[in-house]
């Protein structure tokens, strides 16, 4: 099977933070968006199903992207706020800061 350069995962958002989490993503900080673009992340989408959120983006070099984001002051400020909202890790210093989903199909 051919593999894409897509990266996807899910996180559950704590019930008491769902509205705040959605509001932050409906009105993201311009600087955070710029940093993700500079990191090489593109075509980033987030979908909601109750308190479960599905994240998907494209990136040619995920290790370099995560290192860039880990070194970004503005992304760390954003993550300080949103990390309390998710059931998961925001620590890009972890070997796997998020658990990627396995890609089982790709139509080019």
C-alpha positions as CSV (number, residue, x, y, z in Angstrom):
1,X,0.0,0.0,0.0
2,X,1.2,3.5,-0.8
3,X,1.4,5.8,2.2
4,X,0.3,9.4,2.3
5,X,2.0,12.2,4.2
6,X,-1.1,12.5,6.4
7,X,-1.0,12.3,10.1
8,X,-4.1,11.7,12.2
9,X,-5.2,11.1,15.8
10,X,-8.1,11.5,18.2
11,X,-8.3,13.1,21.6
12,X,-11.2,13.3,24.0
13,X,-11.9,16.8,25.3
14,X,-13.0,17.0,28.9
15,X,-16.7,17.8,29.0
16,X,-16.3,20.9,31.1
17,X,-14.0,22.4,28.5
18,X,-15.7,21.5,25.2
19,X,-17.2,25.0,24.5
20,X,-13.9,26.8,25.4
21,X,-11.9,24.4,23.3
22,X,-14.2,24.9,20.3
23,X,-14.2,28.7,20.7
24,X,-10.4,28.7,20.7
25,X,-10.3,26.7,17.5
26,X,-12.9,28.8,15.8
27,X,-10.8,31.9,16.7
28,X,-7.2,30.6,16.6
29,X,-4.3,33.0,17.3
30,X,-2.8,34.1,14.0
31,X,0.7,33.4,15.4
32,X,-0.1,29.8,16.1
33,X,-1.4,29.3,12.6
34,X,1.8,30.9,11.2
35,X,4.0,28.7,13.4
36,X,2.2,25.5,12.2
37,X,2.8,26.6,8.6
38,X,6.5,27.3,9.2
39,X,6.8,23.9,10.8
40,X,5.6,22.3,7.5
41,X,2.1,21.4,8.6
42,X,-0.6,21.9,6.0
43,X,-4.2,21.0,5.2
44,X,-4.9,20.7,9.0
45,X,-8.5,19.8,9.9
46,X,-10.2,19.1,13.2
47,X,-13.6,17.3,13.3
48,X,-15.9,16.9,16.4
49,X,-18.1,13.9,17.4
50,X,-19.4,14.7,20.9
51,X,-16.3,15.1,23.1
52,X,-14.1,13.2,20.7
53,X,-12.1,15.3,18.2
54,X,-10.4,13.9,15.1
55,X,-7.3,15.7,13.9
56,X,-5.7,15.3,10.5
57,X,-2.9,17.2,8.7
58,X,-0.3,16.7,6.0
59,X,3.4,17.0,6.8
60,X,6.5,15.8,5.0
61,X,8.7,15.6,8.1
62,X,6.8,15.1,11.3
63,X,9.9,14.9,13.6
64,X,11.1,18.3,12.3
65,X,7.6,19.8,12.6
66,X,7.2,18.6,16.2
67,X,10.6,19.9,17.1
68,X,9.8,23.3,15.6
69,X,6.5,23.5,17.5
70,X,8.1,22.4,20.7
71,X,10.6,25.3,20.4
72,X,7.8,27.8,19.6
73,X,7.0,30.2,22.5
74,X,3.5,31.1,21.1
75,X,2.6,27.4,20.6
76,X,3.8,26.6,24.1
77,X,1.5,29.4,25.4
78,X,-1.4,28.0,23.4
79,X,-0.6,24.4,24.7
80,X,-0.5,25.6,28.3
81,X,-4.1,26.7,27.9
82,X,-5.4,23.8,25.9
83,X,-3.5,21.0,27.5
84,X,-5.8,21.1,30.6
85,X,-8.7,20.5,28.2
86,X,-7.6,17.3,26.6
87,X,-7.1,13.7,27.8
88,X,-3.7,13.3,26.3
89,X,-0.2,14.7,26.0
90,X,0.9,18.0,24.6
91,X,4.6,17.4,25.4
92,X,6.3,17.4,22.0
93,X,9.5,16.3,23.9
94,X,7.8,12.9,24.4
95,X,8.8,10.2,21.9
96,X,5.2,10.3,20.7
97,X,3.5,13.4,22.0
98,X,0.3,12.1,20.4
99,X,-0.6,8.5,19.3
100,X,-1.0,8.5,15.6
101,X,-3.7,6.5,14.0
102,X,-2.6,3.7,11.6
103,X,-3.3,4.5,8.0
104,X,-5.0,1.5,6.4
105,X,-6.1,3.1,3.1
106,X,-4.9,5.8,0.8
107,X,-6.3,6.7,-2.6
108,X,-3.9,9.0,-4.5
